[in-house]
Amino acid sequence: MILSEIQDSICGNGVVEKNEQCDCGWEEDCEESCCFPMRTNPPRMSLLVCLGRMLYAALAKVPVVLMIAALKLEKNAE
Protein backbone atom coordinates (compact mmCIF):
# COMPACT_ATOMS: atom_id res chain seq x y z
CA MET A 1 0.00 0.00 0.00
CA ILE A 2 1.27 3.44 -0.89
CA LEU A 3 1.42 5.89 2.02
CA SER A 4 -0.83 8.39 0.22
CA GLU A 5 -3.59 5.76 0.10
CA ILE A 6 -3.89 5.64 3.89
CA GLN A 7 -7.22 6.97 5.12
CA ASP A 8 -7.13 10.61 6.34
CA SER A 9 -9.11 9.93 9.50
CA ILE A 10 -10.16 6.78 11.30
CA CYS A 11 -13.42 6.90 13.22
CA GLY A 12 -13.14 5.11 16.54
CA ASN A 13 -9.44 5.55 17.31
CA GLY A 14 -10.11 8.16 20.01
CA VAL A 15 -8.20 10.90 18.16
CA VAL A 16 -9.99 13.89 16.60
CA GLU A 17 -8.53 14.07 13.12
CA LYS A 18 -9.18 16.00 9.91
CA ASN A 19 -12.87 15.87 8.90
CA GLU A 20 -13.97 14.74 12.40
CA GLN A 21 -15.83 16.84 14.96
CA CYS A 22 -15.28 14.29 17.71
CA ASP A 23 -13.94 10.77 18.17
CA CYS A 24 -14.83 9.15 21.46
CA GLY A 25 -13.59 5.71 20.45
CA TRP A 26 -15.60 2.53 19.90
CA GLU A 27 -19.14 2.04 21.21
CA GLU A 28 -17.98 0.38 24.44
CA ASP A 29 -15.43 3.17 25.14
CA CYS A 30 -17.48 6.28 24.30
CA GLU A 31 -18.63 8.20 27.38
CA GLU A 32 -19.17 11.64 25.78
CA SER A 33 -22.82 12.67 25.70
CA CYS A 34 -22.55 14.56 22.39
CA CYS A 35 -20.17 12.30 20.46
CA PHE A 36 -21.65 9.23 18.83
CA PRO A 37 -19.56 6.30 17.60
CA MET A 38 -19.62 5.54 13.87
CA ARG A 39 -21.97 2.54 14.04
CA THR A 40 -24.37 4.14 16.53
CA ASN A 41 -27.61 5.77 15.43
CA PRO A 42 -28.07 8.55 18.01
CA PRO A 43 -31.59 9.26 19.27
CA ARG A 44 -33.06 12.43 17.78
CA MET A 45 -33.53 14.03 21.20
CA SER A 46 -29.83 13.57 21.95
CA LEU A 47 -28.97 15.37 18.72
CA LEU A 48 -31.25 18.28 19.66
CA VAL A 49 -29.75 18.52 23.15
CA CYS A 50 -26.22 18.50 21.71
CA LEU A 51 -27.12 21.12 19.11
CA GLY A 52 -28.51 23.31 21.90
CA ARG A 53 -25.32 22.90 23.94
CA MET A 54 -23.12 23.80 20.95
CA LEU A 55 -25.25 26.86 20.15
CA TYR A 56 -25.18 28.02 23.79
CA ALA A 57 -21.39 27.58 23.95
CA ALA A 58 -20.94 29.54 20.72
CA LEU A 59 -23.22 32.38 21.82
CA ALA A 60 -21.58 32.56 25.24
CA LYS A 61 -18.30 33.50 23.52
CA VAL A 62 -19.80 36.40 21.54
CA PRO A 63 -19.74 39.05 24.35
CA VAL A 64 -16.10 38.22 25.14
CA VAL A 65 -15.11 38.62 21.49
CA LEU A 66 -16.99 41.93 21.26
CA MET A 67 -15.39 43.19 24.49
CA ILE A 68 -11.90 42.33 23.21
CA ALA A 69 -12.62 44.08 19.91
CA ALA A 70 -13.87 47.18 21.76
CA LEU A 71 -10.76 47.26 23.96
CA LYS A 72 -8.53 47.02 20.88
CA LEU A 73 -10.41 49.88 19.20
CA GLU A 74 -10.16 51.97 22.35
CA LYS A 75 -6.44 51.29 22.65
CA ASN A 76 -5.86 52.19 18.98
CA ALA A 77 -7.80 55.44 19.41
CA GLU A 78 -5.44 56.64 22.14
Secondary structure, DSSP 8 states (H G I E B T S, - for coil): --GGGS-S--TTSS---TT-S----STTT---TT---TT----HHHHHHHHHHHHHHHHHHHHHHHHHHHHHHHHHH-
